[in-house]
Amino acid sequence: MHIIDLRSDTVTRPSKGMLDAMIKAEVGDDVLGDDPTVLELESYVADLFGVEAALFLPSGTMANQIAIKVLSVPETELLCERECHVVNYEVAGPAVHARLLINLLTTERGMITAKMVEENIRPINVHCPLTKTVSLENTHNRHGGTVLPQDEIIKVQKVCKKHNLGLHLDGARIWNAHIATGTSLTDLVKPFDSVSVCLSKGLGAPVGSLILGDQEFRKKCHRQRKLFGGAMRQSGYLAAAGLFALKNNIDGLKNDHQNARFLAEELSQIELFKIDLSRVETNIVIIDIGQGKTAEEIIDSLNSVGIKVVPFGPTRFRMVTHLDVSSEDCKEAVGRIKKLYA
Ligand SMILES: Cc1ncc(COP(=O)(O)O)c(C=O)c1O
């Protein structure tokens, strides 16, 4: 049976073109600073986003954690959205690496508003932790791939400036926000002091993330990358995959978005499933399960018909479209699921 893997956009395998680009890469020793393909990737990404500098790292988690550590001040407070990746899936990173207290703010669709930031800045006195940093996530994974409203981000930036707070973006799926809204990558990251972006999600590279910022920020993150054990040697082979992904795979994200929309609309016709279609703005579909059934039961039966998904809570699961699932695969998946439940 043909397996349709909708667990995550991280499950993609490098295409033939990407593997060819990797094999042909010129490499050096990036710890010694002379891998030409890593340098090319960093400069390509900096230009793409209109920022001074970029730094190549092995993972999105490391990129977020280093960026937040460098941006923040130890023993102060970080404001994050309750469902964000930085807090829910990066172990206790901000507490361990940066010695931060985390204040989780609850939102409807992943956006911490300027008003919320303003209201949550602590008074400056001897009792209270100092609020020094804010982190946002665009698109927002646990809210269903929602795109953060750019006008509100700009308001948040103003509040951060006024109160001298650093503003970080987990932009693992910033490419999806760009394709969904048409807002340029440059405009999407302009309000932020630091940004992490991933090559290994929708863009289909096997490994790799980058931190974006100014030269001074990159220099500090570069030192932290060594401390975290994330400095790599002939990483030009991986950078070549990233360059290939950036040059070939950004526009194709619109297919992933259409496929997610198709899955969401079709599956919402099944009584057992509840899907908030207004959240399906990009490549993620979150499905709430009714009738007393659990995610575990549903996932087992989907597995039995060759469809892989991940749990997103006791009665909720997630589907993600990506380069390695076609519109035909999505039609096939809907057919198999309707046979089980419709
Ligand atoms: C929104 C978001 N940020 C960061 C990450 C971390 O990326 P990595 O798995 O490369 O550490 C992920 C991973 O899925 C993610 O979804």
The ligand as a MOL file (V3000), in Angstrom:
LIG
                    3D

  0  0  0     0  0            999 V3000
M  V30 BEGIN CTAB
M  V30 COUNTS 16 16 0 0 0
M  V30 BEGIN ATOM
M  V30 1 C 7.2820 26.4880 14.5240 0
M  V30 2 C 8.5200 25.6690 14.7060 0
M  V30 3 N 9.6190 26.2510 15.1950 0
M  V30 4 C 10.7610 25.5680 15.3840 0
M  V30 5 C 10.8450 24.2370 15.0730 0
M  V30 6 C 12.1210 23.4960 15.3840 0
M  V30 7 O 12.7750 22.9860 14.2910 0
M  V30 8 P 13.7560 21.7130 14.4390 0
M  V30 9 O 12.8940 20.5120 14.4420 0
M  V30 10 O 14.6260 21.8560 13.2170 0
M  V30 11 O 14.5300 21.8780 15.6900 0
M  V30 12 C 9.7210 23.5680 14.5440 0
M  V30 13 C 9.7980 22.1240 14.2090 0
M  V30 14 O 8.8910 21.5040 13.7590 0
M  V30 15 C 8.5240 24.3100 14.3700 0
M  V30 16 O 7.4130 23.7240 13.9140 0
M  V30 END ATOM
M  V30 BEGIN BOND
M  V30 1 1 1 2
M  V30 2 1 2 3
M  V30 3 2 2 15
M  V30 4 2 3 4
M  V30 5 1 4 5
M  V30 6 1 5 6
M  V30 7 2 5 12
M  V30 8 1 6 7
M  V30 9 1 7 8
M  V30 10 2 8 9
M  V30 11 1 8 10
M  V30 12 1 8 11
M  V30 13 1 12 13
M  V30 14 1 12 15
M  V30 15 2 13 14
M  V30 16 1 15 16
M  V30 END BOND
M  V30 END CTAB
M  END
